[in-house]
Amino acid sequence: MFERKESGLFSRQNVDRTNAFFERYGGLTVVLARFVPVVRTFAPVAAGVGHMPWRRYSVYNLIGAVLWGFGLTMLGYGIGYIPWVANFVTEYIDLILLGVVVITITVTVWHYFRERSKVRRELARTQAHPPTDAPD
C-alpha cells in the first residue's frame, strides 16, 4: 500500500508520524480513542501502522473498553439523578443529539480539508524545489 504513489492519507511521511506518535502516546491514544467517534474507527489501524505491540494494544484497548462501556454508562446514570440536568436533557434531547452530530461532522470535515491543504502545499513545495539526486 505504501509502495504506490504518495497519497494524502497513506504516505510514508504519515506512517513515520504515526510511528512517532504511537511511540510517545500510544497507550493513552488507544484508551481515549474509544471516546472519539471517528478516531475509534481508525485507532486499531494506526496502532498497527505505528508498530504498537499487540499485547500492549490489547491491554490499553481493554482499559478503554471498560471505561467506555461501564464508566460512561455509570456516569450517565449518575448524572440522570441531578434534577436540573435530567429536566434539561428530557426537554432538549433531540437538539443535544443533533448538536453532537453537527459538531462531529464539522470537526471531521475541518480536519480533512486542513490535512488536504497540507498535502497540497507540500506537493507544490516539492515540485517547485525537486530533490537533486545527482548520480556519482
N, C-alpha and C positions, 0 to 999 in steps of 0.2 A: 504494500500500500504506500510506503514511504519512498519507494524507488521511482514512482511516477513523477511527473511534473509537479512542482510545488503548487499546492492549492492553499486557500485561506485557512482552512481548518486543519488539514493534515499536511503539515510541513515539518521539515527537520528542525527548524527553529522552535516550533510549538512543542515538539517532542522533547527537545532539550529543556525548554522552560518547564514543561510538566514534570520531567525528572527532577529538576532542581526544587520545584515546589513541593513535590511529594517527599523529597529527602528532608525538607525543613518542616513542613506542616502536614505530612501525610495522615497521621492518626486523627488529628483534630479535623482535618478536611473530611475524612470518611464519616466521622460522627456527626458533624454539622451538616453534611450533605443531605442527611435524612430530612432536614427541616426546610430545604430549599427545593421547590418543585422541579425545576429543570436540571439543577445540579445533581439531584438524586438519581436522575437517569444516566448521567454521564460519568459519575464518580467511579464506578467499577472499571469502566474502560480507561479512564485517566489513571487510576491506580495501577492497572496492568501496563499501560504505556510507560508509567513512571517507575516500573520495575519494583513495586512495593511487594515484599514477601507475602505470600498468600495467607500464612498463619497470622501475621501481624494484621493484615487486612481483615481477616475473619474475626479477630478479637475486637477490633475497633468497630466493625460492622455490627457485631452483636451488641456492643455497648450502645451504638446509635439506634439499633432496633428497639432495645428496651426503653431507652429514653424517649424515643418517638412514640412507640406503641403504648406503653404503660404510663410513662411520665406525662405525656401530653394529654392523655385521656384523664388522668387524675387531676391535672391542672385545670382542665376544662370543667370537670365535675366540681372541684372546689370553688372555682370562680362562679359557677352557677348558683352558689349559695349566698353570694353578695347581692342583696336585693336590687340596688340600682343598676348593677351590671346585668342581672337577669332580666329586668324590665326593659332595659335598652336593647339588649340582643333580641328579646321576643318581639319588640316593636319594629326593629330595623334589620333583621337578619338578611333579608333579600338585598338591601343596599350594602351591607357589610360584605357579603359574598361577592357581589358584583364589583365592589371596590377592590377586593383582593385580586380578583381575576384581572381587572384593568391594570393594577399596579404590576402584577407579574408579567403580563404581556408587554407593558411599556418598558420595563427593565430589560426584558429579553430582547426586544427589538432594538433598544438603545445600544445594548452591548453588541449585538450582531453588527449594526452599522458602524460602531466605533472600531471593532476589530477589522471589518472590511476596509474601512478607511486606512487603518494602519498598514494593512497588506498592500493596498494600492500605493501608498506613499513609499513604502519600502521597495516595491516593484519599480516605481518611477525613479527612485534614487539609484537602484542597481542598473537600470537601463541608461541613466544619464552618466554614470560612472562605472562602466563594466570592469570586472576584475581583470587585471593584466596577468595572465599566465603565460609568460614568455618561455618557450622551450629552450633548454640549455644546449 
